[in-house]
Amino acid sequence: MFGLETSVLATALCPNPKGSSKFQLSIDDLTFVGQPVFMNRADEYKQSEVPLSKNKELTKRNGDSEYSTDLDEDEELLKQFSRLTTSEEPSFEDLTTQTPFNVTSGNNDVSSTSTKQQHSTFFHLVFVLDPPELELCKQVDSIYKYVITRLTAALQYEQQRCGYVRKESELIMSLRDNTDIASMDKLMEITLEKSSLARTIRQVYESISTDSIAHILVNDYIDLSLQLPPLAPTTLFAPNNDMEGNEYTHYPVIAPYHALLLLEDPEEILRSMPLDSNPTLVQLVQILTPTQRLADLCTVVDCSLAQIFRIAAHLIYWRKAKIIDVISVRNIYVVSPTADMNSLPTYIEYFKQHFPPDFDLVKILASLSTPKPYFKNPLVSRELRTLYLEAITYLLKNDLVVQLHAYILLMIPQYIKTGYTKEEFEEKLRNGDYEGSGVSLNAMDETAPISPYDKASDSERVWLNKFVVNQPRETVTMFERLTKYFNGKHHVEEILFRETIKPRDLGKILSLFNREELIIVWC
């Protein structure tokens, strides 16, 4: 396997007992990652020591395999599983691997007064990666934290409960040793047919390799959903994230003005939910539209905004929805730089079946190759507004287009920013007395972003006040409220929501500045 003798590989993947610690081994370009599990005989059969009142037998659950038993009275094992699994939510990181898994099982002979039996003392589920060298640490940490530890914990629990891993390993080994099959492919086919552990490992491998979610039922008893969280794209002018630096940094920041766009049909999402799902979650999935703000959903489903946020985060994490701004004809959409054009024929066929002939996908994408508002799009008339929004919804769902946001930067002359008059600044530059960071001899023409109005220096405040001279008091108040957002960190939609104003109110303030003093960045 991988050009290595299996006996050599098995020895390398059986470390000395050091508790449940991370295992990592690199051989040439391959990296082997796992979490070895060492157990005592008492651990494996701890379940048999649970006292039963009135000779009550442990009953099988409906649909359980031959190794499953009811654990209603085994509270200690349940606590152990809770301790083994982690409740931390992952950050959005990416991993694609096309490597197989190995299960390494160790056995020791244990003697008793009456019989001599074989008991598992060690097993090791190993993931084999072949990542680029620069991504090695990130990919290893990601798959270890979000897949290996959780799957291994479930297997350890089942091994302690009913000897599941030992029995499945013995079954797999017996198929290999006792089956007269010349073809390895045929042996794999039979193994997958007979062994539920083999099927579980294959399902996890295929899901993780294709960057999708693995929904598995370990031994028909433990329900797990495993995934490598995707890395959310960030922008240069992204809003401040209070969680910067921790594992949630790459999650999208959910705001009340956002909307949820379901990535699957509501019926499909509801079918994938357990029967005891949160009623609010079910109701929300049924009524969600991309033209409705999260803040407006509170009154519709009669719950708090905090609960709406939790449900939204749940749907985003399990890739059932994505965060967008409310779809509107006022928004500006362009073709996504990461659009999958290889799947374009599929999208074209969908458009032919669901939209009139006037809505040719190729022409629409061509018209969106450069930023332009809805009313300037030559392919769309006012009569087709509803169809246009439906088309944009489909394109957003499939990452063919993205929305551009406008970030506002108010620029102030460098000499005012540093607190000098124009004459004083010229004199200092001429004499070489000024040592400001990044200031050159032609610094008189340089500008810098303005400080927030409440934190502006006296010279900055004087410069700002000249724009509202002789303006009504309402305009001055609005001006003071809005200038704090003109630092390139808040897009227009956020400003409108935070200050509960209309676009024309913001436009009135922006009209007070000259073109040289105001920079609008679209991204």
N, C-alpha and C positions, 0 to 999 in steps of 0.2 A: 504494500500500500504506500503510495507516494514515493515509490522507489526504495522503500525501507522494508527490511524483514519485519514481519508482524511481531515476532518475539522480542526484537530490539525495541520496537515501538511500544509494545505493552509494558516492558520494563521501564522505559522512559516516562510513561504516563502513570506510573504507580509510585508516587512520592512517599516519603516517610510520614507517619502519622503526626500531624501538627494541628489537628483541629480542622474546622471548616474554613480554610483560608484560600485565597486566590492562587490558582496555578497558571503559570505562563511559561512556555518553552518555545524557543525559536530554533528551527532547523532549516538551514539555507533560507529560502524565501517564505517558508511556511511558519505560522505562529499557532501553537496549540494553547487553547485557553479553556479552563474549567474550574470547578470547585469540588475537590475531592471530599467524599463523605466517608468517615470512619465511624463504625458502630460496634458496640458490644453485643454479645448474644442477648443480654437482657433488654437492650434497646429494641431489637427486632421483635421480641416476643413480649414486650411490655404490655401489650393489649390483652394477652392471655391471663395476666395477673389481676385484671380488673374484677373485683368481686361482683357476683351476680346474685341478686336476691331471688329466693324461691326457684333456684335453678333455671332462671329465665335465660333462654338462648338468644344469642345475638342474631337478629334476623337480617336477611338480605334486603337491600333496597331494590325497588323495581328497576329493571334494566341494568343492574350491576353485573360485573363479570364474576367469575368463580372465586376471585380473590377478595371481593368486597364484602364488608360487614357493616352493620349499623353502629355508629359511634356516638349515639346520643348520650351514653353514660361515661364516655372516655373524655372527660374534660381536660385531663392533663395533656393528652396528645393534641387536642385542639389548641391549647395554649402554646404548645411547642411549635405548631405550624404557624400561628400568629407571630411568634417570635422569629421564626425563620424567614418569613416573607416580609417584604418592606412595603410600607404604605406611601413612600415618597413618590411624588409625581415626577416624571422625567422631563428633561429639557429637550428642545427640538434639535436632535443631531441626526446625521445621515450615515447609513452604512449599507453597502451592497456587497455581498459575498457569494461566491459560487463554489463553496467548498463543502465536502461531506462531513458528517459527524461520526464520532466513535463512542461506543460505550465500553468502558473497561471495567471488568468485574473481578474482584479478588475473593478467594474463599480460603478458609482454614478448617482443618478437621478438628472437631471438638468432641472429646470423649465424655461419656456419662456412665453411670453405674449399670445401665441396662442396655443401651444401644449406642452405636457410633453413628452420628449424623453429621452432615455438612451444612455449615451456616455461613451466610455472607457477612463479612466484617468490613467490606470496603467496596464502594463503586464510584465511578468517575465518568460523568458525561462530558465529552470533550468536543469543543468547537474548533475547527481548523480554518484559519483565515489566511488569505494571501493579499493583504492590503498594500497600497503604495507605502514606501518607507516613511514619508512625511505624515501619513495619516494613521500609522500603526497604533500609536498610543490612544488616539481618540476613538478609533474603531474597537480596539480591545476593551477599553473602559466602557464603551457604550453597550456592547453585546454582553459583557460580563454583568453590568449593573441591571440591565433591563430584561435580559433573557435568561442567562445562565443561572443566576442566583435564585430566580423565581421558579424556574423549571426544576432545578435541583432540589429546592425546598419541597416542592410537591412530590417528587420521587422519593425523597427521604421520608416524608410523612407516610406515604403508602408502603414503603419498605418496613417501617416500624409498625404499621397497623396490621399488615397482612402478608409481609414478605413478597411484595409485588415485584420488585426489581430482581430479586434472586430467582423467582420462578420464571419470569420472562427471559432472563439471561440464560437459564438452564434450557428453556425451550429453544431459544435461538441456537445455542451451542449444539443441542441434540439434532436439530435440523441440518446443521452444517456437517456434523460427524456421521450421522446415520442415514442421510439421504443420498442415494446414488444418483447424483446430478452432476453432469460434467460442466454445464454452463453456469457461470456466476450470475448472469442475468436471471436464469430460471430459479436459482437458489434465492435471489432477492425477492422474486415474485412470490415464491412459496412462503418466505419469511414474513413478508408484509401481509400475506393472507392469514397466517396463523398467529402472529404476535401483535398485540395492541400497542406494546411499547415501541416496536419498530414503526408502526403506522404513526404514532405520536411524534417520534423523532423526524420522520419524513415530512409530516405536515408542518412542523416548526421550521425545518430547513427550507422547504419550498416557499413558505410565507416570508421568512426573513430574507431569503435570497432575492425575492421579487419586491422587497420593500413594502410588504403588506402586513396585515394583522393576522396572527395565528390564534384562532379560537379552538382550544383543545379541551378535551375532557379526559384527564389522566385517570386511567383505570375505571372509567365510567363513574368517577366519584368526585374528583376535584376539577372544578371548572376554572380554566385560566385563559386570559387573553394577553398575548405577548406581542410587542412590537418594538422597533427601534424608532423613537420619535423623530419625525422629520425636522430638519433645520429650517426655521422660518426666515425668509429673507428680511434683511434690515436695510433701511435707507439712511443716507447721510444726515437727513433732517428728521430722523425719527424722534417722537416725543420722548421726554425723559421717562425712564423706567425706574421706579423705586427699588425694584428687585435686581438691578444691574449687578452683575458679579456672581449671582448664585445660579442654581440649576434652572430657574424659571426665566432667565434672561431672554431666551429665544422664543418664548411664547408670545403670540400677538397680544398687545395691550387692548383689553376690551373696554369700550367706552359706551355711555348711554346712547350716543348718536349713531352707533354702529347698527348694522343689520346682520342677520344670519342667513346665509345661503346654503340650503341643503344640497349635498352632493349626490344624494340618492333620492329616489321617489319616497315620499312619506310612508307608503305602504311597505316598502322593502325595509325601511328603518324600523318600523313597528314590528315587523315579523321577526327581526333579529333581536328584539328585546325580550328579556325574561317576562314571565306572566305577572310577576309581582313588581313590575317597574313603577317608579314614581308616577302617580296620576298626573302631576303637573308637567312632567317630561312628556308623557304621551299626548296631553292636550296641546302642548307647545308645538310638538312636531306636526300635529294635524293642522294648525292654523298659521304656521310660519310663512311669511312672504318676504322677499328681498326688498320690498318697498315700505317696510314697517320697522321703525326704530325699536331697539330693545327697551328704551324708556317708555314707549307707548304700550308695550306688551303687558306691563304690570296690571293695568286696568282690565285688560282682556282676559287674562288667566287668573286674576285676583291673587297675586303674590308679590313679594317684595322684589325690588330691583336686584338685591344681593342674591336672591334665589335664582332669578333669571340669569345672572352672571355665572353662577355655579353650573346651571344646566347648559349654558352656552359653552363653557369651558369643557364640560364633559363631552359634548357633541364634537367640539373641535379636536380634542385629544384623540377620540376614537375615529377621526376622519369621516364623520358623518356630515359635517358642516364646515363652513369657512366664514371668517369675519370679513365683511365688506362695508362700504358706506352705502346708504340707501340708494338704490338704483334710481336715477333721475335723468331727464333729458338735459339738465344743466351740467351734469358731469362730463368730463372729457376722458374718453377712452382711447387707448392706442394698442396696437398689436404687441403682445408680450414678447420680450427678447428671449424668453425660454419656451415659447410655444412649440409644441410637438407637431411639426409640419409633416412628419412621416405618417401621422394618422389623419391627414387632411381628407383623403377619400372617404373615410368613415363620417367625418363631420359634414362633408358635402352631401352625402346621401341622406343624412338626417335632415338637413335643410330642405332638400327636395321633397321630403315626405311631410314636413311640418310647417313649411312657409310657402307663400305664393312664389311664382317664378321671378317676380321682381326682386326677391331677396336672394340674390346669388352670393354665396358665401365668399367666393374669391374676390368679387368686386367690393363686398363690404370690408373685407380685411385690407384690400388695397386702399379704400377710402379712409381707413383707420391707421394707415401707416404713418401719417403725420397728424399731430394734435389739432383737432378742430371741434368746436361745439356742435351739438345736434343740428341746430338750425342752419349751419353752413355745410352740412353733408349733402351733396347733390343727389345722393341715391335715396334719400328718405324725405318724404313729404309729411306735412303735418297730419294728414289723414292716416298715415301708417305709424303714428307715434306708439301705439300699444304694441304692434308687432315688433317695432324697433327695440323696445324695452325687453320683450320676450327673447329676441335674438341676442341682445347684450347679456341677458341672464344666462343663456346657454353658453355663450363664449366665455363668460367669467367662470362658470362652473368647470369648464374644461381647460382653464388657464390659457386660453387663446388671446385674451386681451387683459389689460390691467387699467385701473383708473389712475389718472395723473392728479396730484394734489398741488395746490399753489401755496408755497411758503413765502412769507413776506419778510424782506430784510430792509430796514431803514438805515441808511448809511450817513454818517456824520463825518465832516472833515477831520483829519487826524489831529490837527493843531487844536481844535476845540475839544476833542476827546482827551487830550493831554493837559488841558487847562490853560493854554496860552492864547493870547490874541494873535492875529495873523502876523502883525509886525514883530512881536516877540519871538514867534516861532521861526520866522525868516532870519532874524538876527542870530538865534542860537544855531540854526543850521549853517549859516554862513561862517560862524566862528568855530563850528565843530563842538559846541558845548552840549548838544543834546545827545543822550545815550539811550534813547528809547529802543525797544526791541523791534528790529525789522525796519527801522526808519532809514531812508536813503536821502540823498541830496535833493531829489525831486519830491520829497515827502509832502510838499504843499498841495500836490494833486491827489494824495492818497486819502482814502476814507476807511472807516471802521464801523462795525455795527453799533447802534445806539444802545445805551444802558436803559433798563426799565425806568419809567418815569419816577417811581418812588425811590430809586437808587441812583439816579442821575446826579452828576456833579453840578455845581452852580453854573458852570459854563455850558454844559449840555442842556440844562433846564432852560437857560436863556435862549439857546438856539432853538429848542423845541417850541417855546412860547411864541416865537415870531410867526409860526404857522397859524396860530389861532387868534392873532390880534384882530380886534373888531368882529370876532365871531360870537354868535349867541352863546349864552351860558350852557345850554344843552349840548352844543357842539364841543365846547371846551371840556365838559365833563366826560363826554364820550371819547374825546381825544386822549385824555389822561387814562381812561380805562383800557384803551386798545393798544397804545404804544408799547406796552409790556410784551405784547405778542409778536412785535415786529423784529424778532431776533432770529428768524429762520428755523425755529423749533416747533412751531404750531401752524398747521395748515388751516385754510380758510374755513372748512367745515367745522373744525374743532373750535375756532374762534367764535363762529356764529352760535354754536351750541352753548359754550361756556358763558357767553355774555347775553344769551337770549335776544339776539338782535337779528334783523333781516339783512340780506345781501346789500340792499340799497343803503342801509345805515353804514356798513363798512365801506362801501364805495364812496360815500360822501366824505369820510375821513381820508381815504387814500387820495382823493382828488385835491387835497390841500398841498400835496407834495409835488415837486418837479420830478421828471423822469430820471434825472441824474441822482436824486436823493433816495429813490425807491427801487429796489430790485425784487422782482417776483421770480422765484425759481419753481419750475414745474418738475416734479419727480414722483 
